[in-house]
Amino acid sequence: MGLDIHFDALDDCRTATRTLSGQFGDLADGYPAERPDSTIFGRLGGSSGLADAVRTVETTCDSEFGKARSLLKSVERALDVVQDNVRRANDPA
């Protein structure tokens, strides 16, 4: 009975990690990491520089969300391995 609680906790953590991983993936998909056309800023003297700055933000967001998603997937796999190892160690055979 006691180990079942631990398995449930590990499974809950894995499920939460998978959910968060999907959310970061959805966020990353929303960042095309493209430089916008500078004309969207009107006739500003620095519109080209502003477009470059937006591209930098887009690229950074895309990269960071991708890293977060990758780390969460690693945590999910690690929790699965821990759960499997505990089950094997607890197997009376």
PyMOL Python script that loads the backbone (N, CA, C, O; Angstrom):
from pymol import cmd

cmd.read_pdbstr("""\
ATOM      1  N   MET A   1       0.824  -1.186   0.000  1.00  0.00           N
ATOM      2  CA  MET A   1       0.000   0.000   0.000  1.00  0.00           C
ATOM      3  C   MET A   1       0.866   1.247   0.000  1.00  0.00           C
ATOM      4  O   MET A   1       0.579   2.186  -0.742  1.00  0.00           O
ATOM      5  N   GLY A   2       1.929   1.286   0.819  1.00  0.00           N
ATOM      6  CA  GLY A   2       2.773   2.472   0.919  1.00  0.00           C
ATOM      7  C   GLY A   2       3.454   2.812  -0.386  1.00  0.00           C
ATOM      8  O   GLY A   2       3.542   3.981  -0.761  1.00  0.00           O
ATOM      9  N   LEU A   3       3.948   1.774  -1.095  1.00  0.00           N
ATOM     10  CA  LEU A   3       4.614   2.034  -2.366  1.00  0.00           C
ATOM     11  C   LEU A   3       3.640   2.512  -3.434  1.00  0.00           C
ATOM     12  O   LEU A   3       4.025   3.262  -4.331  1.00  0.00           O
ATOM     13  N   ASP A   4       2.385   2.086  -3.348  1.00  0.00           N
ATOM     14  CA  ASP A   4       1.393   2.545  -4.318  1.00  0.00           C
ATOM     15  C   ASP A   4       1.235   4.066  -4.253  1.00  0.00           C
ATOM     16  O   ASP A   4       1.055   4.724  -5.278  1.00  0.00           O
ATOM     17  N   ILE A   5       1.303   4.612  -3.044  1.00  0.00           N
ATOM     18  CA  ILE A   5       1.210   6.066  -2.886  1.00  0.00           C
ATOM     19  C   ILE A   5       2.383   6.733  -3.592  1.00  0.00           C
ATOM     20  O   ILE A   5       2.212   7.753  -4.259  1.00  0.00           O
ATOM     21  N   HIS A   6       3.568   6.160  -3.447  1.00  0.00           N
ATOM     22  CA  HIS A   6       4.748   6.722  -4.111  1.00  0.00           C
ATOM     23  C   HIS A   6       4.643   6.603  -5.627  1.00  0.00           C
ATOM     24  O   HIS A   6       5.024   7.525  -6.348  1.00  0.00           O
ATOM     25  N   PHE A   7       4.131   5.478  -6.114  1.00  0.00           N
ATOM     26  CA  PHE A   7       3.948   5.308  -7.548  1.00  0.00           C
ATOM     27  C   PHE A   7       2.938   6.315  -8.080  1.00  0.00           C
ATOM     28  O   PHE A   7       3.123   6.889  -9.153  1.00  0.00           O
ATOM     29  N   ASP A   8       1.870   6.523  -7.320  1.00  0.00           N
ATOM     30  CA  ASP A   8       0.870   7.522  -7.722  1.00  0.00           C
ATOM     31  C   ASP A   8       1.486   8.915  -7.760  1.00  0.00           C
ATOM     32  O   ASP A   8       1.199   9.698  -8.665  1.00  0.00           O
ATOM     33  N   ALA A   9       2.324   9.224  -6.789  1.00  0.00           N
ATOM     34  CA  ALA A   9       2.980  10.537  -6.750  1.00  0.00           C
ATOM     35  C   ALA A   9       3.918  10.699  -7.946  1.00  0.00           C
ATOM     36  O   ALA A   9       3.938  11.754  -8.582  1.00  0.00           O
ATOM     37  N   LEU A  10       4.687   9.671  -8.251  1.00  0.00           N
ATOM     38  CA  LEU A  10       5.572   9.720  -9.418  1.00  0.00           C
ATOM     39  C   LEU A  10       4.775   9.884 -10.704  1.00  0.00           C
ATOM     40  O   LEU A  10       5.151  10.652 -11.589  1.00  0.00           O
ATOM     41  N   ASP A  11       3.678   9.156 -10.794  1.00  0.00           N
ATOM     42  CA  ASP A  11       2.838   9.245 -11.984  1.00  0.00           C
ATOM     43  C   ASP A  11       2.211  10.633 -12.103  1.00  0.00           C
ATOM     44  O   ASP A  11       2.126  11.184 -13.200  1.00  0.00           O
ATOM     45  N   ASP A  12       1.775  11.195 -10.980  1.00  0.00           N
ATOM     46  CA  ASP A  12       1.213  12.554 -10.995  1.00  0.00           C
ATOM     47  C   ASP A  12       2.265  13.574 -11.446  1.00  0.00           C
ATOM     48  O   ASP A  12       1.962  14.483 -12.219  1.00  0.00           O
ATOM     49  N   CYS A  13       3.477  13.422 -10.970  1.00  0.00           N
ATOM     50  CA  CYS A  13       4.569  14.320 -11.377  1.00  0.00           C
ATOM     51  C   CYS A  13       4.858  14.172 -12.867  1.00  0.00           C
ATOM     52  O   CYS A  13       5.065  15.165 -13.566  1.00  0.00           O
ATOM     53  N   ARG A  14       4.871  12.940 -13.348  1.00  0.00           N
ATOM     54  CA  ARG A  14       5.109  12.698 -14.773  1.00  0.00           C
ATOM     55  C   ARG A  14       4.011  13.318 -15.626  1.00  0.00           C
ATOM     56  O   ARG A  14       4.290  13.923 -16.661  1.00  0.00           O
ATOM     57  N   THR A  15       2.768  13.168 -15.194  1.00  0.00           N
ATOM     58  CA  THR A  15       1.643  13.738 -15.933  1.00  0.00           C
ATOM     59  C   THR A  15       1.716  15.261 -15.953  1.00  0.00           C
ATOM     60  O   THR A  15       1.478  15.882 -16.989  1.00  0.00           O
ATOM     61  N   ALA A  16       2.044  15.859 -14.817  1.00  0.00           N
ATOM     62  CA  ALA A  16       2.170  17.318 -14.748  1.00  0.00           C
ATOM     63  C   ALA A  16       3.308  17.797 -15.645  1.00  0.00           C
ATOM     64  O   ALA A  16       3.184  18.820 -16.319  1.00  0.00           O
ATOM     65  N   THR A  17       4.404  17.064 -15.652  1.00  0.00           N
ATOM     66  CA  THR A  17       5.550  17.424 -16.493  1.00  0.00           C
ATOM     67  C   THR A  17       5.179  17.338 -17.964  1.00  0.00           C
ATOM     68  O   THR A  17       5.536  18.217 -18.748  1.00  0.00           O
ATOM     69  N   ARG A  18       4.471  16.294 -18.341  1.00  0.00           N
ATOM     70  CA  ARG A  18       4.037  16.128 -19.735  1.00  0.00           C
ATOM     71  C   ARG A  18       3.118  17.272 -20.147  1.00  0.00           C
ATOM     72  O   ARG A  18       3.228  17.791 -21.258  1.00  0.00           O
ATOM     73  N   THR A  19       2.218  17.662 -19.261  1.00  0.00           N
ATOM     74  CA  THR A  19       1.299  18.770 -19.545  1.00  0.00           C
ATOM     75  C   THR A  19       2.072  20.070 -19.754  1.00  0.00           C
ATOM     76  O   THR A  19       1.823  20.800 -20.714  1.00  0.00           O
ATOM     77  N   LEU A  20       3.016  20.357 -18.846  1.00  0.00           N
ATOM     78  CA  LEU A  20       3.819  21.575 -18.978  1.00  0.00           C
ATOM     79  C   LEU A  20       4.668  21.552 -20.241  1.00  0.00           C
ATOM     80  O   LEU A  20       4.826  22.572 -20.912  1.00  0.00           O
ATOM     81  N   SER A  21       5.208  20.395 -20.557  1.00  0.00           N
ATOM     82  CA  SER A  21       6.019  20.256 -21.763  1.00  0.00           C
ATOM     83  C   SER A  21       5.203  20.622 -22.999  1.00  0.00           C
ATOM     84  O   SER A  21       5.688  21.317 -23.892  1.00  0.00           O
ATOM     85  N   GLY A  22       3.970  20.152 -23.041  1.00  0.00           N
ATOM     86  CA  GLY A  22       3.083  20.480 -24.153  1.00  0.00           C
ATOM     87  C   GLY A  22       2.773  21.960 -24.227  1.00  0.00           C
ATOM     88  O   GLY A  22       2.679  22.526 -25.316  1.00  0.00           O
ATOM     89  N   GLN A  23       2.612  22.594 -23.066  1.00  0.00           N
ATOM     90  CA  GLN A  23       2.327  24.024 -23.052  1.00  0.00           C
ATOM     91  C   GLN A  23       3.514  24.825 -23.566  1.00  0.00           C
ATOM     92  O   GLN A  23       3.329  25.791 -24.306  1.00  0.00           O
ATOM     93  N   PHE A  24       4.728  24.439 -23.188  1.00  0.00           N
ATOM     94  CA  PHE A  24       5.905  25.143 -23.700  1.00  0.00           C
ATOM     95  C   PHE A  24       6.053  24.904 -25.198  1.00  0.00           C
ATOM     96  O   PHE A  24       6.484  25.789 -25.936  1.00  0.00           O
ATOM     97  N   GLY A  25       5.695  23.712 -25.638  1.00  0.00           N
ATOM     98  CA  GLY A  25       5.736  23.439 -27.070  1.00  0.00           C
ATOM     99  C   GLY A  25       4.757  24.309 -27.822  1.00  0.00           C
ATOM    100  O   GLY A  25       5.077  24.830 -28.890  1.00  0.00           O
ATOM    101  N   ASP A  26       3.555  24.473 -27.268  1.00  0.00           N
ATOM    102  CA  ASP A  26       2.562  25.337 -27.891  1.00  0.00           C
ATOM    103  C   ASP A  26       3.048  26.780 -27.934  1.00  0.00           C
ATOM    104  O   ASP A  26       2.845  27.475 -28.930  1.00  0.00           O
ATOM    105  N   LEU A  27       3.687  27.231 -26.864  1.00  0.00           N
ATOM    106  CA  LEU A  27       4.220  28.594 -26.843  1.00  0.00           C
ATOM    107  C   LEU A  27       5.317  28.760 -27.879  1.00  0.00           C
ATOM    108  O   LEU A  27       5.358  29.764 -28.590  1.00  0.00           O
ATOM    109  N   ALA A  28       6.203  27.784 -27.966  1.00  0.00           N
ATOM    110  CA  ALA A  28       7.313  27.863 -28.927  1.00  0.00           C
ATOM    111  C   ALA A  28       6.790  27.873 -30.355  1.00  0.00           C
ATOM    112  O   ALA A  28       7.363  28.533 -31.222  1.00  0.00           O
ATOM    113  N   ASP A  29       5.708  27.147 -30.604  1.00  0.00           N
ATOM    114  CA  ASP A  29       5.142  27.107 -31.948  1.00  0.00           C
ATOM    115  C   ASP A  29       4.598  28.468 -32.372  1.00  0.00           C
ATOM    116  O   ASP A  29       4.490  28.755 -33.564  1.00  0.00           O
ATOM    117  N   GLY A  30       4.258  29.299 -31.399  1.00  0.00           N
ATOM    118  CA  GLY A  30       3.715  30.625 -31.696  1.00  0.00           C
ATOM    119  C   GLY A  30       4.761  31.663 -32.027  1.00  0.00           C
ATOM    120  O   GLY A  30       4.420  32.783 -32.407  1.00  0.00           O
ATOM    121  N   TYR A  31       6.021  31.317 -31.892  1.00  0.00           N
ATOM    122  CA  TYR A  31       7.105  32.254 -32.187  1.00  0.00           C
ATOM    123  C   TYR A  31       7.794  31.843 -33.485  1.00  0.00           C
ATOM    124  O   TYR A  31       8.581  30.896 -33.510  1.00  0.00           O
ATOM    125  N   PRO A  32       7.491  32.558 -34.549  1.00  0.00           N
ATOM    126  CA  PRO A  32       8.104  32.181 -35.824  1.00  0.00           C
ATOM    127  C   PRO A  32       9.567  32.577 -35.933  1.00  0.00           C
ATOM    128  O   PRO A  32      10.254  32.142 -36.857  1.00  0.00           O
ATOM    129  N   ALA A  33      10.059  33.395 -35.005  1.00  0.00           N
ATOM    130  CA  ALA A  33      11.453  33.848 -35.029  1.00  0.00           C
ATOM    131  C   ALA A  33      11.806  34.493 -36.365  1.00  0.00           C
ATOM    132  O   ALA A  33      12.874  34.245 -36.925  1.00  0.00           O
ATOM    133  N   GLU A  34      10.906  35.313 -36.862  1.00  0.00           N
ATOM    134  CA  GLU A  34      11.151  36.032 -38.106  1.00  0.00           C
ATOM    135  C   GLU A  34      11.257  37.522 -37.822  1.00  0.00           C
ATOM    136  O   GLU A  34      10.697  38.023 -36.847  1.00  0.00           O
ATOM    137  N   ARG A  35      11.958  38.200 -38.658  1.00  0.00           N
ATOM    138  CA  ARG A  35      12.056  39.653 -38.543  1.00  0.00           C
ATOM    139  C   ARG A  35      10.810  40.240 -39.194  1.00  0.00           C
ATOM    140  O   ARG A  35      10.535  39.973 -40.364  1.00  0.00           O
ATOM    141  N   PRO A  36      10.047  41.046 -38.436  1.00  0.00           N
ATOM    142  CA  PRO A  36       8.862  41.636 -39.043  1.00  0.00           C
ATOM    143  C   PRO A  36       9.254  42.713 -40.063  1.00  0.00           C
ATOM    144  O   PRO A  36      10.350  43.271 -40.006  1.00  0.00           O
ATOM    145  N   ASP A  37       8.369  42.981 -40.961  1.00  0.00           N
ATOM    146  CA  ASP A  37       8.584  44.061 -41.920  1.00  0.00           C
ATOM    147  C   ASP A  37       8.597  45.376 -41.147  1.00  0.00           C
ATOM    148  O   ASP A  37       7.661  45.664 -40.401  1.00  0.00           O
ATOM    149  N   SER A  38       9.629  46.160 -41.316  1.00  0.00           N
ATOM    150  CA  SER A  38       9.782  47.397 -40.544  1.00  0.00           C
ATOM    151  C   SER A  38       8.671  48.401 -40.817  1.00  0.00           C
ATOM    152  O   SER A  38       8.474  49.329 -40.032  1.00  0.00           O
ATOM    153  N   THR A  39       7.950  48.233 -41.905  1.00  0.00           N
ATOM    154  CA  THR A  39       6.877  49.193 -42.212  1.00  0.00           C
ATOM    155  C   THR A  39       5.704  49.087 -41.241  1.00  0.00           C
ATOM    156  O   THR A  39       4.857  49.979 -41.194  1.00  0.00           O
ATOM    157  N   ILE A  40       5.647  47.999 -40.464  1.00  0.00           N
ATOM    158  CA  ILE A  40       4.546  47.895 -39.493  1.00  0.00           C
ATOM    159  C   ILE A  40       4.679  48.946 -38.399  1.00  0.00           C
ATOM    160  O   ILE A  40       3.721  49.220 -37.676  1.00  0.00           O
ATOM    161  N   PHE A  41       5.873  49.537 -38.276  1.00  0.00           N
ATOM    162  CA  PHE A  41       6.101  50.568 -37.265  1.00  0.00           C
ATOM    163  C   PHE A  41       5.922  51.975 -37.825  1.00  0.00           C
ATOM    164  O   PHE A  41       6.209  52.962 -37.147  1.00  0.00           O
ATOM    165  N   GLY A  42       5.458  52.058 -39.036  1.00  0.00           N
ATOM    166  CA  GLY A  42       5.225  53.362 -39.643  1.00  0.00           C
ATOM    167  C   GLY A  42       6.510  53.954 -40.190  1.00  0.00           C
ATOM    168  O   GLY A  42       7.403  53.242 -40.648  1.00  0.00           O
ATOM    169  N   ARG A  43       6.579  55.261 -40.129  1.00  0.00           N
ATOM    170  CA  ARG A  43       7.726  55.964 -40.706  1.00  0.00           C
ATOM    171  C   ARG A  43       8.734  56.382 -39.647  1.00  0.00           C
ATOM    172  O   ARG A  43       9.384  57.419 -39.776  1.00  0.00           O
ATOM    173  N   LEU A  44       8.859  55.594 -38.626  1.00  0.00           N
ATOM    174  CA  LEU A  44       9.833  55.892 -37.583  1.00  0.00           C
ATOM    175  C   LEU A  44      11.245  55.773 -38.131  1.00  0.00           C
ATOM    176  O   LEU A  44      11.539  54.888 -38.934  1.00  0.00           O
ATOM    177  N   GLY A  45      12.117  56.672 -37.691  1.00  0.00           N
ATOM    178  CA  GLY A  45      13.497  56.632 -38.128  1.00  0.00           C
ATOM    179  C   GLY A  45      14.193  55.349 -37.718  1.00  0.00           C
ATOM    180  O   GLY A  45      15.067  54.865 -38.437  1.00  0.00           O
ATOM    181  N   GLY A  46      13.825  54.798 -36.589  1.00  0.00           N
ATOM    182  CA  GLY A  46      14.467  53.585 -36.085  1.00  0.00           C
ATOM    183  C   GLY A  46      13.641  52.343 -36.318  1.00  0.00           C
ATOM    184  O   GLY A  46      13.827  51.344 -35.624  1.00  0.00           O
ATOM    185  N   SER A  47      12.717  52.378 -37.290  1.00  0.00           N
ATOM    186  CA  SER A  47      11.828  51.223 -37.476  1.00  0.00           C
ATOM    187  C   SER A  47      12.600  49.959 -37.868  1.00  0.00           C
ATOM    188  O   SER A  47      12.208  48.857 -37.486  1.00  0.00           O
ATOM    189  N   SER A  48      13.664  50.100 -38.606  1.00  0.00           N
ATOM    190  CA  SER A  48      14.466  48.926 -38.972  1.00  0.00           C
ATOM    191  C   SER A  48      15.129  48.326 -37.737  1.00  0.00           C
ATOM    192  O   SER A  48      15.151  47.108 -37.564  1.00  0.00           O
ATOM    193  N   GLY A  49      15.670  49.193 -36.880  1.00  0.00           N
ATOM    194  CA  GLY A  49      16.278  48.714 -35.635  1.00  0.00           C
ATOM    195  C   GLY A  49      15.256  48.077 -34.722  1.00  0.00           C
ATOM    196  O   GLY A  49      15.544  47.087 -34.049  1.00  0.00           O
ATOM    197  N   LEU A  50      14.051  48.649 -34.698  1.00  0.00           N
ATOM    198  CA  LEU A  50      12.975  48.085 -33.883  1.00  0.00           C
ATOM    199  C   LEU A  50      12.575  46.707 -34.414  1.00  0.00           C
ATOM    200  O   LEU A  50      12.337  45.783 -33.636  1.00  0.00           O
ATOM    201  N   ALA A  51      12.505  46.576 -35.724  1.00  0.00           N
ATOM    202  CA  ALA A  51      12.186  45.273 -36.324  1.00  0.00           C
ATOM    203  C   ALA A  51      13.265  44.247 -35.975  1.00  0.00           C
ATOM    204  O   ALA A  51      12.960  43.087 -35.700  1.00  0.00           O
ATOM    205  N   ASP A  52      14.518  44.678 -35.986  1.00  0.00           N
ATOM    206  CA  ASP A  52      15.611  43.774 -35.595  1.00  0.00           C
ATOM    207  C   ASP A  52      15.486  43.362 -34.135  1.00  0.00           C
ATOM    208  O   ASP A  52      15.732  42.207 -33.785  1.00  0.00           O
ATOM    209  N   ALA A  53      15.102  44.316 -33.279  1.00  0.00           N
ATOM    210  CA  ALA A  53      14.934  44.014 -31.849  1.00  0.00           C
ATOM    211  C   ALA A  53      13.798  43.011 -31.643  1.00  0.00           C
ATOM    212  O   ALA A  53      13.910  42.109 -30.813  1.00  0.00           O
ATOM    213  N   VAL A  54      12.719  43.163 -32.387  1.00  0.00           N
ATOM    214  CA  VAL A  54      11.600  42.211 -32.296  1.00  0.00           C
ATOM    215  C   VAL A  54      12.079  40.830 -32.729  1.00  0.00           C
ATOM    216  O   VAL A  54      11.727  39.827 -32.108  1.00  0.00           O
ATOM    217  N   ARG A  55      12.867  40.773 -33.773  1.00  0.00           N
ATOM    218  CA  ARG A  55      13.415  39.484 -34.241  1.00  0.00           C
ATOM    219  C   ARG A  55      14.266  38.843 -33.157  1.00  0.00           C
ATOM    220  O   ARG A  55      14.206  37.631 -32.951  1.00  0.00           O
ATOM    221  N   THR A  56      15.062  39.658 -32.460  1.00  0.00           N
ATOM    222  CA  THR A  56      15.900  39.132 -31.383  1.00  0.00           C
ATOM    223  C   THR A  56      15.038  38.550 -30.268  1.00  0.00           C
ATOM    224  O   THR A  56      15.332  37.472 -29.750  1.00  0.00           O
ATOM    225  N   VAL A  57      13.976  39.263 -29.899  1.00  0.00           N
ATOM    226  CA  VAL A  57      13.059  38.761 -28.863  1.00  0.00           C
ATOM    227  C   VAL A  57      12.398  37.469 -29.326  1.00  0.00           C
ATOM    228  O   VAL A  57      12.316  36.504 -28.567  1.00  0.00           O
ATOM    229  N   GLU A  58      11.928  37.450 -30.572  1.00  0.00           N
ATOM    230  CA  GLU A  58      11.287  36.246 -31.117  1.00  0.00           C
ATOM    231  C   GLU A  58      12.239  35.051 -31.091  1.00  0.00           C
ATOM    232  O   GLU A  58      11.854  33.948 -30.704  1.00  0.00           O
ATOM    233  N   THR A  59      13.472  35.279 -31.502  1.00  0.00           N
ATOM    234  CA  THR A  59      14.463  34.202 -31.536  1.00  0.00           C
ATOM    235  C   THR A  59      14.775  33.706 -30.126  1.00  0.00           C
ATOM    236  O   THR A  59      14.880  32.501 -29.895  1.00  0.00           O
ATOM    237  N   THR A  60      14.920  34.631 -29.196  1.00  0.00           N
ATOM    238  CA  THR A  60      15.203  34.256 -27.808  1.00  0.00           C
ATOM    239  C   THR A  60      14.054  33.456 -27.207  1.00  0.00           C
ATOM    240  O   THR A  60      14.276  32.436 -26.555  1.00  0.00           O
ATOM    241  N   CYS A  61      12.830  33.917 -27.427  1.00  0.00           N
ATOM    242  CA  CYS A  61      11.661  33.189 -26.909  1.00  0.00           C
ATOM    243  C   CYS A  61      11.592  31.785 -27.498  1.00  0.00           C
ATOM    244  O   CYS A  61      11.373  30.811 -26.777  1.00  0.00           O
ATOM    245  N   ASP A  62      11.779  31.687 -28.795  1.00  0.00           N
ATOM    246  CA  ASP A  62      11.742  30.392 -29.460  1.00  0.00           C
ATOM    247  C   ASP A  62      12.784  29.445 -28.862  1.00  0.00           C
ATOM    248  O   ASP A  62      12.493  28.282 -28.583  1.00  0.00           O
ATOM    249  N   SER A  63      13.982  29.951 -28.672  1.00  0.00           N
ATOM    250  CA  SER A  63      15.066  29.147 -28.123  1.00  0.00           C
ATOM    251  C   SER A  63      14.794  28.731 -26.680  1.00  0.00           C
ATOM    252  O   SER A  63      14.956  27.563 -26.327  1.00  0.00           O
ATOM    253  N   GLU A  64      14.383  29.677 -25.855  1.00  0.00           N
ATOM    254  CA  GLU A  64      14.165  29.390 -24.430  1.00  0.00           C
ATOM    255  C   GLU A  64      12.977  28.457 -24.208  1.00  0.00           C
ATOM    256  O   GLU A  64      13.042  27.568 -23.359  1.00  0.00           O
ATOM    257  N   PHE A  65      11.896  28.648 -24.960  1.00  0.00           N
ATOM    258  CA  PHE A  65      10.753  27.742 -24.821  1.00  0.00           C
ATOM    259  C   PHE A  65      11.131  26.341 -25.280  1.00  0.00           C
ATOM    260  O   PHE A  65      10.687  25.352 -24.699  1.00  0.00           O
ATOM    261  N   GLY A  66      11.947  26.257 -26.317  1.00  0.00           N
ATOM    262  CA  GLY A  66      12.424  24.955 -26.775  1.00  0.00           C
ATOM    263  C   GLY A  66      13.279  24.269 -25.728  1.00  0.00           C
ATOM    264  O   GLY A  66      13.160  23.063 -25.515  1.00  0.00           O
ATOM    265  N   LYS A  67      14.152  25.044 -25.064  1.00  0.00           N
ATOM    266  CA  LYS A  67      14.993  24.481 -23.994  1.00  0.00           C
ATOM    267  C   LYS A  67      14.127  24.000 -22.836  1.00  0.00           C
ATOM    268  O   LYS A  67      14.344  22.912 -22.303  1.00  0.00           O
ATOM    269  N   ALA A  68      13.146  24.813 -22.449  1.00  0.00           N
ATOM    270  CA  ALA A  68      12.262  24.429 -21.343  1.00  0.00           C
ATOM    271  C   ALA A  68      11.515  23.137 -21.680  1.00  0.00           C
ATOM    272  O   ALA A  68      11.393  22.242 -20.844  1.00  0.00           O
ATOM    273  N   ARG A  69      11.024  23.057 -22.903  1.00  0.00           N
ATOM    274  CA  ARG A  69      10.305  21.850 -23.324  1.00  0.00           C
ATOM    275  C   ARG A  69      11.225  20.631 -23.274  1.00  0.00           C
ATOM    276  O   ARG A  69      10.827  19.565 -22.802  1.00  0.00           O
ATOM    277  N   SER A  70      12.439  20.790 -23.756  1.00  0.00           N
ATOM    278  CA  SER A  70      13.405  19.687 -23.749  1.00  0.00           C
ATOM    279  C   SER A  70      13.725  19.236 -22.328  1.00  0.00           C
ATOM    280  O   SER A  70      13.780  18.037 -22.055  1.00  0.00           O
ATOM    281  N   LEU A  71      13.935  20.184 -21.430  1.00  0.00           N
ATOM    282  CA  LEU A  71      14.230  19.831 -20.038  1.00  0.00           C
ATOM    283  C   LEU A  71      13.051  19.122 -19.382  1.00  0.00           C
ATOM    284  O   LEU A  71      13.239  18.150 -18.650  1.00  0.00           O
ATOM    285  N   LEU A  72      11.846  19.600 -19.640  1.00  0.00           N
ATOM    286  CA  LEU A  72      10.668  18.946 -19.064  1.00  0.00           C
ATOM    287  C   LEU A  72      10.507  17.527 -19.605  1.00  0.00           C
ATOM    288  O   LEU A  72      10.122  16.624 -18.863  1.00  0.00           O
ATOM    289  N   LYS A  73      10.793  17.326 -20.874  1.00  0.00           N
ATOM    290  CA  LYS A  73      10.727  15.968 -21.430  1.00  0.00           C
ATOM    291  C   LYS A  73      11.768  15.065 -20.770  1.00  0.00           C
ATOM    292  O   LYS A  73      11.516  13.883 -20.534  1.00  0.00           O
ATOM    293  N   SER A  74      12.937  15.629 -20.474  1.00  0.00           N
ATOM    294  CA  SER A  74      13.978  14.854 -19.777  1.00  0.00           C
ATOM    295  C   SER A  74      13.524  14.481 -18.375  1.00  0.00           C
ATOM    296  O   SER A  74      13.763  13.361 -17.923  1.00  0.00           O
ATOM    297  N   VAL A  75      12.879  15.398 -17.691  1.00  0.00           N
ATOM    298  CA  VAL A  75      12.360  15.111 -16.349  1.00  0.00           C
ATOM    299  C   VAL A  75      11.301  14.018 -16.424  1.00  0.00           C
ATOM    300  O   VAL A  75      11.278  13.113 -15.591  1.00  0.00           O
ATOM    301  N   GLU A  76      10.426  14.102 -17.422  1.00  0.00           N
ATOM    302  CA  GLU A  76       9.391  13.080 -17.579  1.00  0.00           C
ATOM    303  C   GLU A  76      10.013  11.698 -17.785  1.00  0.00           C
ATOM    304  O   GLU A  76       9.583  10.721 -17.172  1.00  0.00           O
ATOM    305  N   ARG A  77      11.027  11.623 -18.653  1.00  0.00           N
ATOM    306  CA  ARG A  77      11.696  10.333 -18.886  1.00  0.00           C
ATOM    307  C   ARG A  77      12.400   9.842 -17.619  1.00  0.00           C
ATOM    308  O   ARG A  77      12.378   8.648 -17.318  1.00  0.00           O
ATOM    309  N   ALA A  78      13.019  10.756 -16.884  1.00  0.00           N
ATOM    310  CA  ALA A  78      13.720  10.377 -15.657  1.00  0.00           C
ATOM    311  C   ALA A  78      12.743   9.839 -14.612  1.00  0.00           C
ATOM    312  O   ALA A  78      13.033   8.857 -13.929  1.00  0.00           O
ATOM    313  N   LEU A  79      11.592  10.486 -14.493  1.00  0.00           N
ATOM    314  CA  LEU A  79      10.589  10.003 -13.537  1.00  0.00           C
ATOM    315  C   LEU A  79      10.096   8.614 -13.924  1.00  0.00           C
ATOM    316  O   LEU A  79       9.836   7.781 -13.057  1.00  0.00           O
ATOM    317  N   ASP A  80       9.970   8.366 -15.211  1.00  0.00           N
ATOM    318  CA  ASP A  80       9.563   7.047 -15.680  1.00  0.00           C
ATOM    319  C   ASP A  80      10.609   5.999 -15.312  1.00  0.00           C
ATOM    320  O   ASP A  80      10.268   4.901 -14.873  1.00  0.00           O
ATOM    321  N   VAL A  81      11.875   6.341 -15.491  1.00  0.00           N
ATOM    322  CA  VAL A  81      12.964   5.423 -15.147  1.00  0.00           C
ATOM    323  C   VAL A  81      12.978   5.151 -13.642  1.00  0.00           C
ATOM    324  O   VAL A  81      13.148   4.008 -13.218  1.00  0.00           O
ATOM    325  N   VAL A  82      12.801   6.193 -12.842  1.00  0.00           N
ATOM    326  CA  VAL A  82      12.773   6.021 -11.377  1.00  0.00           C
ATOM    327  C   VAL A  82      11.640   5.082 -10.991  1.00  0.00           C
ATOM    328  O   VAL A  82      11.824   4.164 -10.192  1.00  0.00           O
ATOM    329  N   GLN A  83      10.474   5.321 -11.562  1.00  0.00           N
ATOM    330  CA  GLN A  83       9.324   4.480 -11.239  1.00  0.00           C
ATOM    331  C   GLN A  83       9.595   3.023 -11.631  1.00  0.00           C
ATOM    332  O   GLN A  83       9.297   2.110 -10.860  1.00  0.00           O
ATOM    333  N   ASP A  84      10.152   2.802 -12.814  1.00  0.00           N
ATOM    334  CA  ASP A  84      10.468   1.432 -13.243  1.00  0.00           C
ATOM    335  C   ASP A  84      11.503   0.778 -12.327  1.00  0.00           C
ATOM    336  O   ASP A  84      11.370  -0.393 -11.973  1.00  0.00           O
ATOM    337  N   ASN A  85      12.530   1.532 -11.946  1.00  0.00           N
ATOM    338  CA  ASN A  85      13.570   0.990 -11.066  1.00  0.00           C
ATOM    339  C   ASN A  85      13.019   0.643  -9.689  1.00  0.00           C
ATOM    340  O   ASN A  85      13.385  -0.384  -9.117  1.00  0.00           O
ATOM    341  N   VAL A  86      12.146   1.482  -9.154  1.00  0.00           N
ATOM    342  CA  VAL A  86      11.553   1.202  -7.842  1.00  0.00           C
ATOM    343  C   VAL A  86      10.663  -0.032  -7.933  1.00  0.00           C
ATOM    344  O   VAL A  86      10.666  -0.864  -7.026  1.00  0.00           O
ATOM    345  N   ARG A  87       9.911  -0.158  -9.005  1.00  0.00           N
ATOM    346  CA  ARG A  87       9.048  -1.336  -9.182  1.00  0.00           C
ATOM    347  C   ARG A  87       9.893  -2.618  -9.246  1.00  0.00           C
ATOM    348  O   ARG A  87       9.569  -3.622  -8.611  1.00  0.00           O
ATOM    349  N   ARG A  88      10.985  -2.562 -10.028  1.00  0.00           N
ATOM    350  CA  ARG A  88      11.856  -3.736 -10.136  1.00  0.00           C
ATOM    351  C   ARG A  88      12.513  -4.083  -8.794  1.00  0.00           C
ATOM    352  O   ARG A  88      12.635  -5.254  -8.437  1.00  0.00           O
ATOM    353  N   ALA A  89      12.930  -3.057  -8.064  1.00  0.00           N
ATOM    354  CA  ALA A  89      13.580  -3.288  -6.762  1.00  0.00           C
ATOM    355  C   ALA A  89      12.582  -3.860  -5.763  1.00  0.00           C
ATOM    356  O   ALA A  89      12.963  -4.601  -4.857  1.00  0.00           O
ATOM    357  N   ASN A  90      11.327  -3.525  -5.923  1.00  0.00           N
ATOM    358  CA  ASN A  90      10.296  -3.988  -4.987  1.00  0.00           C
ATOM    359  C   ASN A  90       9.691  -5.327  -5.410  1.00  0.00           C
ATOM    360  O   ASN A  90       8.907  -5.905  -4.657  1.00  0.00           O
ATOM    361  N   ASP A  91      10.032  -5.827  -6.581  1.00  0.00           N
ATOM    362  CA  ASP A  91       9.486  -7.080  -7.083  1.00  0.00           C
ATOM    363  C   ASP A  91      10.039  -8.236  -6.239  1.00  0.00           C
ATOM    364  O   ASP A  91      11.253  -8.417  -6.149  1.00  0.00           O
ATOM    365  N   PRO A  92       9.146  -9.013  -5.626  1.00  0.00           N
ATOM    366  CA  PRO A  92       9.616 -10.101  -4.756  1.00  0.00           C
ATOM    367  C   PRO A  92      10.320 -11.236  -5.520  1.00  0.00           C
ATOM    368  O   PRO A  92      11.010 -12.055  -4.913  1.00  0.00           O
ATOM    369  N   ALA A  93      10.148 -11.283  -6.832  1.00  0.00           N
ATOM    370  CA  ALA A  93      10.775 -12.350  -7.617  1.00  0.00           C
ATOM    371  C   ALA A  93      12.221 -12.027  -7.729  1.00  0.00           C
ATOM    372  O   ALA A  93      12.975 -12.778  -8.349  1.00  0.00           O
TER     373      ALA A  93
END
""", "prot")
cmd.dss("prot")
cmd.show_as("cartoon", "prot")
cmd.util.cbc("prot")
cmd.orient("prot")
